[in-house]
Amino acid sequence: MAKRKTAYVCSECGAESARWQGQCNECHAWNTITEFVVSPASKSHQSKRSGYAGQTDAQVQTLGSIDLEALPRFDSGYKELDRVLGGGIVPGSAILIGGSPGAGKSTLLLQIMCKLAAERSALYITGEESLQQVAMRANRLGLPSNDLKLVAETSIETICDLALQEKPKIMVIDSIQVMHVADVQSAPGSVSQVRESAAYLTRFAKQQHIAMFIVGHVTKDGSLAGPKVLEHCIDCSLMLDGDADGRYRTLRSHKNRFGAVNELGVFAMTEKGLKEVNNPSAIFLSRSDEQAPGSVVMVIWEGTRPLLVELQALVDYSQMANPRRVAVGLDQNRLNMLLAVVHRHGNVQMNDQDVFANVVGGVRIGETGADLALVLAMISSFRNKALARDLIVFGEVGLAGEIRPIPNGTERLSEAAKHGFKQAIVPMGNKPKQPIDGMKVIAVKTLSDALNAIM
């Protein structure tokens, strides 16, 4: 009887250790080392993978001799998804889609596959649901179901054998947490199974030029479950966000080898599945008719397009010794920094005030272009003075009180003008060279200039 071989792998970064230890030597995370049993591969399997003494099929080519036209992108049928992917689906790519339960991952992929199955061979692998459950969802959504091929299977080897027979151009694996490889002696969903299954599927997709969508679960903190190596071996990592009781879903790219990262696509959940939102700015600007202090509209840049969102701030006297600072959709540390800048360079004291900031619509902002809008919203709420409804604001606020320019200023102003905004407060470096029809642009250099503009 062969001796059992044990390995220890970090669930965060996928690094292997010779023994169990409390902290990973690579990523320095605590209590992430897990044990799993490795079964030795058979001799025939080893010989297939070794490829020694001229048995390999690999060929050495120069970079300029590779034919780029051999793998053209093809449309998914949804412009918002194509935008996030960088222009369409690349054959042979492995795309990981994560999201919270009920976000609509399986629904979106089923809609895509049913639409693409009419043009090219498509194979849907379901490991969590039965074939009847998938068929019931397709019938409820009113999707064409005559061309899409379904298989209920969790064995990676069996799935690849079926794919070699059917020769699909696009596949869906739902989900990677229930798949398993025969050579790994551990339960499905474990670190070793997820890592080996994802590596096996990615290698198979590239060898057979199959575009493969892989569904991944998320943890309580919203990150993808499984080892970090899962995100390293795939080509694209997408996250579908949205509250289960909310209508809108945002699809964001966190990694993309074939396009820009941080691209954003917006969908609306309806009775007939996910529908595209072609003008996301309109849904995030559903403001009340009455002017309210602490509300301002800003222009953020998501991937390759501008997006108009409303930012709200509430400043109120605090009964506590330590006033609260709450930021939803914004960086908490940046809020604290801007409060210090306002105190030092704007002569506005908020040390005894609770400050709450929120980005309407559930959008998360990571760029510094929202600094000036956040400062003016807080001042508006603190002074109880409403800002103009047709005012747009953007710009970065420095520690010395200066207003710094941000990229794509002219495009942001043009997008705001299309939505009927007549005034804009922008950094001096973003002042347009040519006047924008119907818009008055106020360029400011310092925080004091911006405060004087609204007062």
N, C-alpha and C positions, 0 to 999 in steps of 0.2 A: 504494500500500500504506500502510495507516494505521500511524502510529508507535506502537510498543509503549509502553504506560504501566506504570510500575513504582511500587509502593507498599511502604512499610516499616511493619510492624505488630508491636507487642509481644505476645509469646505469653502474658504474665502478665495484663495489664490490657486488651489490645486497643487501646491508643492508637496512632495513626498518626503517622509522622514523614515529613518531606520527604526525608530521606536516612538512610543507615545510620549508627548510632552505637553505642558500647559500652554506654551506660547509658540506660535509658528516662527521659524527662523527667517522666512522670506517677507511676509507681510506684517509680522509682529502682532497678529491678532490673538486674543486669548480664548481658550476653550473651543478651538475650531478643528483640532486634530481628531479624526475619526478612524477607526480600524475597519478594514474590510479584507476578505479572503480572496486571493488571486489563484485561479486554477491554471496550471500549465497548459498551453495550447498544444493541440495534437501535432504530430510530426508533419502530417500532410498540410495542416494549416500553417505551420512554421515555414515549410518549403515554399508555399505560395507567397508568403510575405517577404522571404529573404531575398530572392532574386539575385543570387550570386553568380559569378562566372558567366557573364553574358546573357543571363536569363531575363534581364529586365527589359521592359518595353519602352522605357523612357528614352527620349531623344533630346540631344542638345541643340538648341537653336539660338540664333542671334535675335536681339530685341527687335531690330528693324524688319526681320523676315516674318514676324507673326502677323497673320491676317486678322485684322480687327473686324472686317465685314462678316466673318464667319459666325459671330455671336451678336447679332443686332438685338437691341432691346425690343420688347413688345409691350403694348399697353395692357393694363389690368382691367380696363373698362371703367375705372374710377380715377378722375383727374387728381383728386386730393391724395390718393395713395401713390399715384405716379409722381406727384410733386415731392412727396416725402422720400421716395426711393431714388430720386435724382433723375427722373425722366422716363421711368418704366422698369419692367422686370428684366434682369439680365439672366440669360440661360446659364445654368450651372452654378447659380448663386444660392447660398443658404441664408434665409431670412428668418430671424427669430422675432416673434411677436409676443410680448408680455402684457399683462394687465390684471387688474383685480377681478375677482369673481363677479360675473354679471356685467362686465364692461362691454361685451359684444365681440370678443375675439373670434369665437366659433361662428357667430352669425355673419361677421364681415367676410371671413374666409369662405364660408359656404356660398355667399352671394358672388364672390369673385370666381370661385370654381365653377359654379353653374353657368355664369356668363361666358367664361373662357372655354368651357367644354364644347360649346358649339363650333369653335374654330380650331381647337387643337386637343390632343388627347390629355385628359386630366384624371388624376387618381387621388381620392380622399381617403386617408387612413385614420380611422377613429379608434382610439383605445379606451376612451372613457365612456362613450355612449354606444348603444346598440344601433344597428342599421335602421331599425324601425324608428328610433328616436330622431335620427338625423333626417329620415324621410318625412317625419311629421313636421319638423321645423321647416323644411323646404316647402312643404305643402301649405303651411300656415303663412309663409312669406310670399307665396305665389311665384316661386322660382321654377324655371324650366328644369326638369329632372330626367329627361330621356337620355342625355349624353354623358352625364357625370358618372364615373365608376367609383363604387364604395367598397371598402374592405374593413372589417373589424378585426384587428390584429395588434399584438404588442411585441412580437418577436422581431427584432431588427433584421435577422438573417432571412426570415420568411418574407418580410416586407420587401427587401431588396430583390429576392428571387421573383416575387410577383411583379415588381417593377421591370425587371429584365424581360419578362414575358409580355407585359402590356405596353412597354416602351412609352410611358407618358412624357409629355413635355413640361408638365407642372404637377407638383405633388404637395399635399398638406399632411403633416404629422401632428395629430391632436391627441395627447400632448407628449412632450419629451419625458415628463415625470413618470409616465406609466410604461415606457418602453424599456426593454431589457436585452442585453447581449448574452448569449449562452456561455461565453468564456469567462464571464465575471460572476463569481459566486456570492452575490449579495442581492438584497431586495430591490425591486424597481423603485426609483426615486432617490436612492442613495447617491452619495457623491461619485462613487466609482461607476455606477450604472449610467448616470446622467452624462458623465464625462465621456465614457466609451461610446455610448449611443450617439451622442452629438458628433463625435469625431468620425464614427463609422458612416453616419448619414451625410455629413459634409463631404467626406472623401468620395462617397458613392455619387453624390449629386454632381461633383466636378468631373468625375470620370465619364459619366453618362450624359453630361450637359443637360441636367434636369433642374429647373427652377424649383426650389423646395422651401415651403413655408413651415416653420416649426413653432408650435405653440408652447409657451413656457409659463409656469405659475409664478406668482410673486409672494414674497414674505409679508409679515405684518407691517414692516416699515416701507413697503412699496417697491423694494428692489427685487430683481429676478432671483428665484430660488435656485439653489444648486451652486456648484463651484464657479469661481470667476473665469476659469478656463472655458466655460460654456460660451461666454460672450467673446472670448478671444478667437475661438475657432470658426465662428460664423462670420458672414460678410456684412450683414446688416442687423442692427438691433433696434426694434421699434417698440414703443410703449403706448398702449391705448388707455388713456386716463378718462375718468369721469365718474361722478357719483351714480350709484345704482338707481336713485330716485330722481336723478337729473335727466334732462333731455339730450344735452350735447356731449359729444365725446371728442377728445383731441388725440390725434395720432402724431407722436413726436419721434424723430430719429435721434438716437443717442450714438450710434456708430453706423457709418456707411462708407464702404470702400468704393462705391460707384457714384457718390454725390455728396452734397453738403450735409453736415450734421446740424442738429437743432432746427431742422425744417419742421413745419407744423401743418397738419391737415385737420380739418374740422368736419365732423359728421353729426347728424341729428338722428336720434333713435326714434323710430316711428313704429306703427303697427306692422308695416311691411319691411322692417329691417332698418339698416343704417342708410341714410340718404346724405349725399354730399351737400355741404354749405359752401356755395361759390363766393359769397361775400361775407366772410366772418366778421368784419368790422361792424356790419349792421346789427348782428345779434348781441354784440358786446356794448352797443351804444343805445340800448333800450332804456333811456333815462326818463324820469318823471317830468311832467310839464312844469312843475314848480322849481324855481331856483333854490338850491339848498347850499349852505356854507360847507366847505370841506370837500367839494366835488370838482374834479377837473379831468379833462380828456387829454391823453397823451398818445404819441405814436411810437410804437416799439417795432423793432425789425426782427421778424421771425424767418430765418433761413434766407429766402430770396424775395420776400415781399413785406411791405409795411402792414401793420395791423393797428387799428385804433381801438383803445380800451379805456374804460373809465376807472379812475383811481379815487377812492374815497378815504378821508381821514376824519377822525373824531377826537377832539382834544377837550377833556373835561377835568374839572378840579378833582383831585384824588383825596380820599379820606384815609389813605394808607401812608405809612412811613416811607415805603418804597413804591413810588408810582409805577403802574404797569406799562409795559411797552410790548404791544402785540402787533405782529405783521403777518398778514395772510397773503400769500402770493409774492412776497418780497423778502429780501434778506434781513433778518432781525438785526444783525450786527451793523448793517448799513443804515438802518433806521436810527440806531443809537448814535452813530457817527454824525449823521445829518442834524440830529438834535443839538449836538455839541457845536457844529458849524453855525447853526442858526443863533445859538446863544452868543457865540464869540463875535461873529461878523454881522449878525442881523439885529443884535441887541434885543432879542426876544427871549424871555425867561419862561421855560416850561418845566422846571425842575419839580414843581408841585402839581403837575398835570398828568393824568392818564392819557396815553396816546395810542390810538388804534388805527391801523392802516389796512386797507383791503383793496384788492384788485377784483373788479366785478367780473363775473363769468367764470371764475375758477382758473384763470390764466396765471401761470407762474412767470415772473419776469426775472431774468438773470443779468440783463445788461445795465450799464450805469446811466443810460439815457433817460431813465425814469426819475433821477435824483431831483431835478428842478421841479417836476410835476408834484412829487411827494412833498417837497418843502412848501410850495405854494398852497397845496391842499391843507397842510397842517396850519399854516398861517391864516388861511381863510376860515377854518373852523375855530381857531383860537380867538380871532378878532370878530367872529360871527358876521363875516362879510362874504356874501356869495360872489363867486367869479362869474364872468360872462359865459353864457351857454355856448356861444360861438367861438370860444377861445381854445386854442390848442397849445400845448406846452411840451417841450422836451429839452434835454441838456444834462450834462454831467456837472456836479458841484464838487469842487476841489476843497481840500482842507484849509486853504488860504482864503476861501470865499469867492474864488474865481469860477466863472461858468465856462466849462471846456466844451469844444465842439465834439460831435459824435458822427459816425459814418452815415452816408446816404441821407443827408439833411434835405436836399432838394426833393428827392423822391418822397420823403415823409410829408413835406409841405404840399406836394401835388396831390397825394392821397387824401390829405385833410381837406383840401379845396374841393375835391370831388364830392365829399360828404357834406358840403355846405358850411364849413367853418370859415369865418371872416377875419379872425385875428389869430396871431401866433406870437408867442414869446420863445425865442430861440437864442442859442449862443451867437456871439458876434462872428465866430468862424463859420457858422452855418447860414449866414445871411445870403440869400440867393443873389446871383449877379444880375439876373433878369427879373423884373417884377412878376409876381404871380397874380393872374387876373382875379379880382374880387377878394383879395386877401391883403390885410395890413400886417406886415411882419415887423415886430419890435425886437431888435437885436440888443442883447445885454452882455456886459463884460463881467460884472460882479453880482454877488447876491443882493447888494444894496440897490443896484439898478433894477433887478427883477422885482424887488419889493416895492419900489417906487412906481413901477409900471402897473401894478395891480391896485395900489392904494390911490 
